[in-house]
Amino acid sequence: MKASDFDRKFNEGKDVTEFLDLEKACRPGLEARRANVDFPAWMVQLLDREARRLGVTRQALIKLWLADKLDQSSRRDALTQR
């Protein structure tokens, strides 16, 4: 199938999943990479308490907070570069 035909079907809202190899599908730039970080015990205890309160894992909480902080930082940088 030509890319233009695929695009047309997709833009028309038709199901195009039969034309995709979902076993190899990935989202570029979102591949996981490991980063080991050591925290003091008191910090882990507080992270675990907050994670339980929110109903998420410690790892999910750390990712959420880091993503939020990085987003704030990049927005601030974008404003100062204007």
ABEGO torsion letter per residue (X at the ends): XBAAAAAAAAAAGBBAAAABBAAABBBBGABBBBBBBBBBAAAAAAAAAAAAAAGBBAAAAAAAAAAAAAAAAAAAAAAAAX
